[in-house]
Amino acid sequence: MQQMILAYTKYDAEDVSHLSNNIVRVGQKLVLNDRGTTKLVRELGREYENVKEIITIREIDCRGKKSHILGSIYFSDNGRVIKRESYEPIEWDSIIPDSVDDVLYYAVCKCLKSTPIWN
């Protein structure tokens, strides 16, 4: 099975908010290549055809290995906001092993464990 890279993701370690002793809030930036934008348009519609970056705000339960999304902002290649979405975090979703969210989980929860608030 051939896999294609559609985007890369990153986060700002200094912008992680510790909400409690096991919950963190983090902004995750997804930078799309042309294939990623094409897939986004195919899945969500033509209003997303100029999207090049998506910033998603999520909360992660480090002890429970779960997360939920609070909102997303879609940006064009020149930084213009195309769309903002806010979500009510009704329930936590389990983080799927070896996913992008799993990588983010280990990054922010490992960082969290090294801070005094974790103890």
Backbone as a printed PyTorch tensor [residue, N CA C, xyz], in Angstrom:
tensor([[[  0.8450,  -1.1800,   0.0000],
         [  0.0000,   0.0000,   0.0000],
         [  0.8880,   1.2400,   0.0000]],

        [[  0.7330,   2.0690,  -0.9880],
         [  1.5280,   3.2920,  -1.1040],
         [  0.8600,   4.4160,  -0.3160]],

        [[  1.6620,   5.1020,   0.4910],
         [  1.1390,   6.2270,   1.2510],
         [  1.6980,   7.5140,   0.6750]],

        [[  0.8570,   8.5360,   0.6080],
         [  1.2870,   9.8370,   0.1160],
         [  1.2880,  10.8280,   1.2630]],

        [[  2.2840,  11.6840,   1.2760],
         [  2.3230,  12.7530,   2.2660],
         [  1.4360,  13.8810,   1.7630]],

        [[  0.4420,  14.2590,   2.5610],
         [ -0.5030,  15.3050,   2.1860],
         [ -0.2500,  16.6030,   2.9410]],

        [[  0.4810,  16.4960,   4.0660],
         [  0.6900,  17.6700,   4.9110],
         [  1.7480,  17.3410,   5.9510]],

        [[  2.2000,  18.3720,   6.6440],
         [  2.9920,  18.1320,   7.8440],
         [  2.3610,  18.9240,   8.9710]],

        [[  2.6350,  18.5020,  10.1800],
         [  2.0090,  19.1220,  11.3420],
         [  3.0670,  19.5500,  12.3430]],

        [[  2.7490,  20.5990,  13.1000],
         [  3.6640,  21.0660,  14.1340],
         [  2.8610,  21.7650,  15.2200]],

        [[  3.5380,  22.0140,  16.3450],
         [  2.9140,  22.7520,  17.4380],
         [  3.9940,  23.5810,  18.1100]],

        [[  3.5740,  24.5920,  18.8760],
         [  4.4970,  25.4560,  19.6040],
         [  4.5400,  24.9820,  21.0510]],

        [[  5.6680,  24.4190,  21.4670],
         [  5.7980,  23.8650,  22.8170],
         [  5.5760,  24.9210,  23.8940]],

        [[  5.8660,  26.1770,  23.5880],
         [  5.6810,  27.2390,  24.5760],
         [  4.2300,  27.7110,  24.6620]],

        [[  3.3900,  27.2230,  23.7590],
         [  1.9910,  27.6310,  23.7350],
         [  1.0570,  26.5240,  24.2410]],

        [[  1.5920,  25.5800,  25.0060],
         [  0.7860,  24.5130,  25.5950],
         [  0.2440,  25.0190,  26.9270]],

        [[ -1.0810,  24.9730,  27.0950],
         [ -1.7100,  25.4270,  28.3430],
         [ -2.0290,  24.2270,  29.2210]],

        [[ -1.6230,  24.2920,  30.4750],
         [ -1.9080,  23.2380,  31.4480],
         [ -3.2060,  23.6040,  32.1620]],

        [[ -4.2970,  22.9340,  31.8240],
         [ -5.6040,  23.2630,  32.3880],
         [ -5.8370,  22.5990,  33.7390]],

        [[ -5.2440,  21.4410,  33.9340],
         [ -5.3150,  20.7260,  35.2120],
         [ -4.0860,  19.8400,  35.2830]],

        [[ -4.0560,  18.9360,  36.2470],
         [ -2.8570,  18.1220,  36.3610],
         [ -2.7400,  17.0490,  35.2860]],

        [[ -3.7460,  16.8630,  34.4640],
         [ -3.6110,  15.9040,  33.3730],
         [ -4.2310,  16.3640,  32.0520]],

        [[ -4.7720,  17.5730,  31.9810],
         [ -5.3880,  18.0880,  30.7550],
         [ -4.5500,  19.2480,  30.2220]],

        [[ -4.2310,  19.1880,  28.9240],
         [ -3.5020,  20.2800,  28.2790],
         [ -4.2960,  20.7620,  27.0690]],

        [[ -4.1190,  22.0300,  26.7260],
         [ -4.7090,  22.6110,  25.5180],
         [ -3.5570,  23.0200,  24.6170]],

        [[ -3.6640,  22.6780,  23.3400],
         [ -2.5670,  22.9390,  22.4130],
         [ -3.1310,  23.2780,  21.0320]],

        [[ -2.4480,  24.1890,  20.3520],
         [ -2.7690,  24.4970,  18.9690],
         [ -1.8900,  23.6560,  18.0610]],

        [[ -2.5050,  23.0010,  17.1070],
         [ -1.7970,  22.1250,  16.1780],
         [ -1.9340,  22.7150,  14.7810]],

        [[ -0.8080,  22.9930,  14.1290],
         [ -0.8420,  23.5660,  12.7780],
         [ -0.5950,  22.4650,  11.7580]],

        [[ -1.4790,  22.3920,  10.7840],
         [ -1.3580,  21.4520,   9.6820],
         [ -1.0960,  22.2630,   8.4190]],

        [[  0.0310,  22.0150,   7.7740],
         [  0.3950,  22.7180,   6.5440],
         [  0.1960,  21.7410,   5.3910]],

        [[ -0.7400,  22.0730,   4.5040],
         [ -1.1210,  21.1850,   3.4060],
         [ -0.2730,  21.4180,   2.1680]],

        [[  0.0530,  20.3360,   1.4560],
         [  0.6030,  20.4930,   0.1180],
         [ -0.5770,  20.4500,  -0.8590]],

        [[ -0.3090,  20.5000,  -2.1620],
         [ -1.4020,  20.5360,  -3.1450],
         [ -2.3050,  19.3050,  -3.0540]],

        [[ -1.7060,  18.1430,  -2.8290],
         [ -2.5220,  16.9240,  -2.6950],
         [ -3.4150,  16.9940,  -1.4600]],

        [[ -2.8820,  17.5580,  -0.3890],
         [ -3.6710,  17.7020,   0.8320],
         [ -4.8660,  18.6180,   0.6340]],

        [[ -4.6430,  19.7340,  -0.0760],
         [ -5.7440,  20.6580,  -0.3630],
         [ -6.7830,  19.9870,  -1.2520]],

        [[ -6.3340,  19.2320,  -2.2570],
         [ -7.2510,  18.5200,  -3.1450],
         [ -8.1110,  17.5360,  -2.3600]],

        [[ -7.5040,  16.8040,  -1.4360],
         [ -8.2540,  15.8550,  -0.6050],
         [ -9.2580,  16.5960,   0.2810]],

        [[ -8.8550,  17.7260,   0.8360],
         [ -9.7500,  18.5240,   1.6760],
         [-10.9700,  18.9910,   0.8790]],

        [[-10.7450,  19.4760,  -0.3370],
         [-11.8420,  19.9310,  -1.2010],
         [-12.7660,  18.7640,  -1.5360]],

        [[-12.1760,  17.6200,  -1.8430],
         [-12.9790,  16.4440,  -2.1740],
         [-13.8630,  16.0340,  -0.9880]],

        [[-13.3310,  16.1430,   0.2400],
         [-14.0800,  15.7120,   1.4170],
         [-15.0520,  16.7670,   1.9480]],

        [[-14.6710,  18.0720,   1.8560],
         [-15.4710,  19.1170,   2.5070],
         [-16.1070,  20.1290,   1.5600]],

        [[-15.6400,  20.2010,   0.3170],
         [-16.2630,  21.1140,  -0.6310],
         [-15.3360,  22.1940,  -1.1550]],

        [[-15.8240,  22.9060,  -2.1850],
         [-15.0190,  23.8870,  -2.9150],
         [-14.6270,  25.1130,  -2.0970]],

        [[-15.3530,  25.4140,  -1.0380],
         [-14.9910,  26.5890,  -0.2380],
         [-13.6060,  26.4310,   0.3900]],

        [[-13.0530,  25.2270,   0.3790],
         [-11.7410,  24.9640,   0.9760],
         [-10.6160,  24.9140,  -0.0630]],

        [[-10.8880,  25.2940,  -1.3150],
         [ -9.8940,  25.1190,  -2.3720],
         [ -8.6520,  25.9900,  -2.2190]],

        [[ -8.6940,  27.0470,  -1.4400],
         [ -7.5110,  27.8870,  -1.2300],
         [ -6.8460,  27.6610,   0.1280]],

        [[ -7.2960,  26.6580,   0.8690],
         [ -6.7270,  26.3840,   2.1950],
         [ -5.3240,  25.8030,   2.0560]],

        [[ -4.3900,  26.3840,   2.8070],
         [ -3.0100,  25.8860,   2.8420],
         [ -2.5780,  25.5220,   4.2540]],

        [[ -3.2300,  26.1090,   5.2720],
         [ -2.8980,  25.8000,   6.6630],
         [ -4.1820,  25.7040,   7.4800]],

        [[ -4.1610,  24.8020,   8.4500],
         [ -5.2760,  24.6590,   9.3830],
         [ -4.6870,  24.6600,  10.7890]],

        [[ -5.2030,  25.5250,  11.6460],
         [ -4.8150,  25.4920,  13.0530],
         [ -6.0020,  24.9290,  13.8270]],

        [[ -5.7520,  23.8430,  14.5240],
         [ -6.7770,  23.1740,  15.3090],
         [ -6.4240,  23.2980,  16.7820]],

        [[ -7.3780,  23.7580,  17.5770],
         [ -7.1910,  23.8430,  19.0230],
         [ -7.8120,  22.5920,  19.6270]],

        [[ -6.9950,  21.8650,  20.3720],
         [ -7.5010,  20.6370,  20.9770],
         [ -7.0780,  20.5330,  22.4290]],

        [[ -7.8490,  19.7920,  23.1860],
         [ -7.4870,  19.4480,  24.5530],
         [ -7.1290,  17.9700,  24.5810]],

        [[ -6.0940,  17.6560,  25.3530],
         [ -5.6280,  16.2770,  25.4670],
         [ -5.6500,  15.8700,  26.9350]],

        [[ -6.2510,  14.7280,  27.1850],
         [ -6.2330,  14.1060,  28.5110],
         [ -5.0280,  13.1710,  28.5310]],

        [[ -3.9570,  13.6080,  29.1870],
         [ -2.7060,  12.8440,  29.1670],
         [ -2.8290,  11.5080,  29.8960]],

        [[ -3.5700,  11.4490,  30.9600],
         [ -3.7240,  10.1800,  31.6940],
         [ -4.6240,   9.2060,  30.9330]],

        [[ -5.6870,   9.7230,  30.3390],
         [ -6.6370,   8.8640,  29.6450],
         [ -6.2980,   8.5980,  28.1940]],

        [[ -5.2800,   9.2800,  27.6540],
         [ -4.8790,   9.1900,  26.2450],
         [ -6.0910,   9.4050,  25.3320]],

        [[ -6.7620,  10.5550,  25.5740],
         [ -7.9360,  10.9420,  24.7880],
         [ -7.8110,  12.4130,  24.4260]],

        [[ -8.5760,  12.8380,  23.4290],
         [ -8.5620,  14.2490,  23.0460],
         [ -9.9130,  14.6520,  22.4800]],

        [[-10.1190,  15.9640,  22.4040],
         [-11.2550,  16.4990,  21.6580],
         [-10.8480,  17.8450,  21.0630]],

        [[-11.5100,  18.1790,  19.9720],
         [-11.2070,  19.4090,  19.2350],
         [-12.1740,  20.4980,  19.6790]],

        [[-11.6160,  21.6780,  19.9610],
         [-12.4380,  22.8290,  20.3500],
         [-12.7580,  23.7280,  19.1650]],

        [[-11.8740,  23.7510,  18.1670],
         [-12.1130,  24.5990,  17.0110],
         [-11.0040,  24.4950,  15.9890]],

        [[-11.2730,  25.0150,  14.8090],
         [-10.3000,  25.0230,  13.7180],
         [-10.3930,  26.3400,  12.9650]],

        [[ -9.2450,  26.8120,  12.4840],
         [ -9.1900,  28.0030,  11.6360],
         [ -8.4670,  27.6020,  10.3580]],

        [[ -9.0840,  27.8970,   9.2200],
         [ -8.5470,  27.5450,   7.9120],
         [ -7.9650,  28.8030,   7.2670]],

        [[ -6.7010,  28.7240,   6.8140],
         [ -5.9950,  29.8720,   6.2430],
         [ -5.6080,  29.6170,   4.7950]],

        [[ -5.5980,  30.6950,   3.9920],
         [ -5.0840,  30.6240,   2.6260],
         [ -3.5640,  30.7340,   2.6750]],

        [[ -2.9230,  30.6160,   1.5020],
         [ -1.4590,  30.6980,   1.4680],
         [ -0.9370,  32.0890,   1.8180]],

        [[ -1.7660,  33.1240,   1.7220],
         [ -1.3200,  34.4740,   2.1090],
         [ -1.7490,  34.8380,   3.5370]],

        [[ -2.2580,  33.8520,   4.2900],
         [ -2.6060,  34.0760,   5.6880],
         [ -4.0170,  34.5700,   5.9460]],

        [[ -4.8190,  34.7100,   4.8940],
         [ -6.2000,  35.1620,   5.0570],
         [ -7.0350,  34.0400,   5.6700]],

        [[ -7.8920,  34.3990,   6.6340],
         [ -8.7780,  33.4110,   7.2530],
         [ -9.8980,  33.0810,   6.2720]],

        [[-10.0280,  31.8210,   5.9380],
         [-11.0770,  31.3580,   5.0380],
         [-12.3140,  30.9350,   5.8230]],

        [[-12.0930,  30.2800,   6.9500],
         [-13.2250,  29.8090,   7.7500],
         [-12.7630,  29.5470,   9.1810]],

        [[-13.6620,  29.8330,  10.1320],
         [-13.4510,  29.5020,  11.5500],
         [-14.5760,  28.5680,  11.9720]],

        [[-14.2130,  27.5520,  12.7280],
         [-15.2110,  26.6270,  13.2550],
         [-14.9630,  26.4320,  14.7440]],

        [[-16.0360,  26.4230,  15.5230],
         [-15.9610,  26.1220,  16.9530],
         [-16.8260,  24.9040,  17.2200]],

        [[-16.3750,  24.0780,  18.1480],
         [-17.0960,  22.8490,  18.4610],
         [-17.3260,  22.7620,  19.9630]],

        [[-18.4260,  22.1930,  20.3440],
         [-18.6820,  21.8770,  21.7440],
         [-18.0440,  20.5160,  22.0090]],

        [[-17.0970,  20.4460,  22.9340],
         [-16.4510,  19.1530,  23.2140],
         [-17.3750,  18.2450,  24.0240]],

        [[-18.2080,  17.5050,  23.3320],
         [-19.2140,  16.6700,  23.9840],
         [-18.5760,  15.4610,  24.6630]],

        [[-17.6850,  14.7920,  23.9620],
         [-17.0420,  13.6210,  24.5400],
         [-15.5940,  13.5420,  24.0860]],

        [[-14.8170,  12.7810,  24.8110],
         [-13.4140,  12.5740,  24.4870],
         [-13.2980,  11.4130,  23.5060]],

        [[-12.3790,  11.5430,  22.5420],
         [-12.0950,  10.4690,  21.5920],
         [-10.7630,   9.8340,  21.9510]],

        [[-10.6960,   8.5120,  21.8800],
         [ -9.4280,   7.8220,  22.1100],
         [ -8.4380,   8.2040,  21.0220]],

        [[ -7.1840,   8.3430,  21.4060],
         [ -6.1330,   8.6730,  20.4420],
         [ -5.6780,   7.3780,  19.7820]],

        [[ -5.7240,   7.3520,  18.4670],
         [ -5.3840,   6.1590,  17.6970],
         [ -3.8660,   5.9930,  17.6650]],

        [[ -3.3680,   4.7890,  17.9880],
         [ -1.9180,   4.5580,  17.9500],
         [ -1.3310,   4.8470,  16.5660]],

        [[ -0.1320,   5.4060,  16.5590],
         [  0.6320,   5.7110,  15.3410],
         [ -0.0270,   6.7510,  14.4400]],

        [[ -0.9380,   7.5340,  14.9850],
         [ -1.5700,   8.6120,  14.2190],
         [ -0.8360,   9.9240,  14.4850]],

        [[ -1.1900,  10.9630,  13.7380],
         [ -0.6340,  12.2960,  13.9810],
         [ -0.9880,  12.7490,  15.3990]],

        [[ -2.2020,  12.4580,  15.8330],
         [ -2.6180,  12.8310,  17.1880],
         [ -1.8060,  12.0890,  18.2470]],

        [[ -1.4030,  10.8630,  17.9470],
         [ -0.5800,  10.0870,  18.8700],
         [  0.7960,  10.7360,  19.0380]],

        [[  1.3540,  11.2230,  17.9430],
         [  2.6440,  11.9230,  18.0040],
         [  2.5080,  13.1880,  18.8510]],

        [[  1.4310,  13.9490,  18.6270],
         [  1.1900,  15.1600,  19.4160],
         [  0.9880,  14.8100,  20.8930]],

        [[  0.2400,  13.7530,  21.1590],
         [  0.0170,  13.2980,  22.5390],
         [  1.3470,  13.0560,  23.2530]],

        [[  2.2300,  12.3010,  22.6260],
         [  3.5170,  12.0130,  23.2660],
         [  4.3490,  13.2750,  23.4380]],

        [[  4.2880,  14.1780,  22.4800],
         [  5.0730,  15.4140,  22.5810],
         [  4.5960,  16.2870,  23.7340]],

        [[  3.3050,  16.5440,  23.8190],
         [  2.8270,  17.4650,  24.8620],
         [  2.7150,  16.7910,  26.2220]],

        [[  2.4090,  15.5120,  26.2540],
         [  2.2980,  14.8450,  27.5510],
         [  3.6720,  14.5310,  28.1290]],

        [[  4.6490,  14.2740,  27.2890],
         [  6.0210,  14.1000,  27.7730],
         [  6.5180,  15.4280,  28.3410]],

        [[  6.2160,  16.5130,  27.6350],
         [  6.5800,  17.8530,  28.1110],
         [  5.8870,  18.1260,  29.4370]],

        [[  4.6190,  17.7610,  29.5360],
         [  3.8400,  17.9870,  30.7560],
         [  4.4330,  17.2270,  31.9340]],

        [[  4.8480,  15.9860,  31.7130],
         [  5.3920,  15.1750,  32.8020],
         [  6.6620,  15.7730,  33.3830]],

        [[  7.3800,  16.5510,  32.6010],
         [  8.6360,  17.1270,  33.0870],
         [  8.4250,  18.4330,  33.8470]],

        [[  7.1660,  18.8840,  33.9720],
         [  6.8880,  20.1280,  34.6890],
         [  6.3230,  19.8250,  36.0700]],

        [[  6.4890,  20.7320,  37.0220],
         [  6.0140,  20.4960,  38.3860],
         [  4.5090,  20.2780,  38.4970]],

        [[  3.7070,  20.8100,  37.5740],
         [  2.2560,  20.6840,  37.6780],
         [  1.8040,  19.2270,  37.5630]],

        [[  2.6020,  18.3970,  36.9110],
         [  2.2340,  16.9970,  36.7070],
         [  2.2080,  16.2390,  38.0300]],

        [[  3.0950,  16.5710,  38.9370],
         [  3.2560,  15.8070,  40.1860],
         [  2.2080,  16.1270,  41.2200]]])
